[in-house]
């Protein structure tokens, strides 16, 4: 059964997926899971990252 499937695993840096990073931060801060059914329901940080991602703006993260 498994021999008929190809599995590809990849790594995505935090900078490459700021939407997921923002949602993970909100989830950790709230201590619970959440389901967002629309873009307007997203937390502000995730909504902003989503808008920038949709129009193709590269994400830049300051490392201190």
Secondary structure, 3 states (H helix, E strand, C coil): CHHHCCCCCCCCCHHHCHHHHHHHHHHHHHCCCCCCCCHHHCCHHHHHHHHHHHCCCCCCCCCC
